[in-house]
Amino acid sequence: MDNQNDFGQRQKIQGNWKCSKCGKEITELPFEPDGDRPLFCRDCYRQNRDDRPRRDF
């Protein structure tokens, strides 16, 4: 029962990667990287997300 995931919690992938923007070390990701797309640390991801223009529907 110790290793069961609770609903709403994602499994983390452990590894050693570098942020494509700032070079900071990344040791955990909520997905398996495919090698084709850049990886961003938490800070750079938030900055990129906040810098994108919002869509008006």
N, C-alpha and C positions, 0 to 999 in steps of 0.2 A: 504494500500500500504506500510505501515511501516514494516510489518512483512514478506515481500516477500524476498526469497533468490535470490541473483543474481547468474547467471550462473558462475560456477567456484568456488563458496564459499561453503564449507561443513558446514553442521549443526553441532554444538558442543553439546556434551552430558555433562551435569553438574553433578557432584557428588564428593565424597570424597574417594580417593584411595591413596595408597602409592606406590612409585616406588619399584619394586622388587629387584633392585640392590642397590640403595643408601638410600632408605627410605624417600626420599623427597615427600612432599604432592603433589598430582595431583588433580586438581579441574575441569579440562576440558579435554575431549578426542574427537577426530574426529570420533569415532565409539562407539558402545555399547559393553562393555567388556563382554566376555562369562564366565569368571571365571576359565577357563581351562588353559589359557596362561598367562605368566607373563606380567605385565604392566611396562613400562619404562617412566621416565620423559624425557623431550626433550634432555637434555644433555646426559643421558645414552643411549638413542635411537641413537643419532648421533654417540656416541663412538662405540656402537655395530655395527652400519652400516659401519663405517669406518674401523673397525678391521676385518671385514669379507674378506676372499680372493675373488678377482674378478674372474669371469669366463671368460675364453678366448674362443670365438666361432670360 
